[in-house]
Amino acid sequence: MTDRYAVIGNPVEHSKSPDIHTAFALQTGQDMDYSKIFAPLDGFSRTVEIMRDNGFKGANVTVPFKLEAFHLVNQLTERAHDAGAVNTLVFNSDGVYGDNTDGVGLVRDIQQNLAISFQSKKVLLIGAGGAAEGVLHPILEQHPHLLVITNRTLDKALTMVKKVEEQGDFRFVSVNAYAFHDLPGNAFDIIINATSTGLTDANLPLPPDIFASGSLAYDMMYGRQTPFMTFARQHGARHVSDGLGMLVEQAAEAFFIWRRIHPETAPVIAQLRL
Ligand code: NDP
């Protein structure tokens, strides 16, 4: 019998996850079907229940349900616990198991696909929402020299830094929170836009001198040229990337969790860029 999976979101129509997982299934010969499921804003847990009753094996979770998924699951992986959010569900006889593959997706895209190492680098993470929380630990695990978090609402960045300090696992990295107006005079090697400004074309109040020579500017948004990417090109970033590779890499990790097979991501990224 064909195993069924889906991405749950609201909205969900725009999601590329079915294309990605269908390509992975074809490539690896897996008998599975992957669809999109729109859940009402107050109906996430009911949607999961219906999927389980109908024999689905698992799901991806997208906006705005990643936090609700975190509270719904019976078992959490350590990285989902660290992220405080869940984007991958596995349904089994014991209940619902939750993981978060966003961080591993970002790190793989930057380190493997773009061949840029985090080690000993100065990293600026812009944003303190769910996506930023999800990538924080996976970035720190790569031993950057410095990680600065900046966010419109500074308190959220300060809370993220405090949590890292309290956990005490990353004493070898200097982790700080800066307001946007504290940034001038500081240049970074890897600058990651984890805000949702790419969706609205809003401009971030970034100083032009944050891009060190040879730097990477990475926007988690995909499928379009964002104002951040344009700004980075104009002000000296050597490499500029959108988040399509991250999307495919996080999907590949979810696929591995479900099917225990690592699909090849490069042909799928290339296919989506056509
Ligand atoms: P959240 O809603 O949780 O967080 C949004 C963040 O953007 C907050 O830090 C918020 O700041 C900031 N922000 C929003 N508008 C502005 C603005 N006008 N000026 C400055 N900052 C602003 O969203 P997520 O963290 O879940 O997602 C962020 C982005 O990452 C989205 O574009 C999403 O599509 C993308 N993403 C991509 C993935 C991929 O695989 N490529 C995976 C996951 C996410 P404040 O705290 O002040 O409100």
Residues whose N, C-alpha, C, O or C-beta is under 5 A from the ligand:
A	BS01	NDP	D102 G127 A128 G129 G130 A131 A132 N151 R152 T153 K156 A194 T195 S196 T197 A202 N203 M220 M221 G243 L244 M246 L247
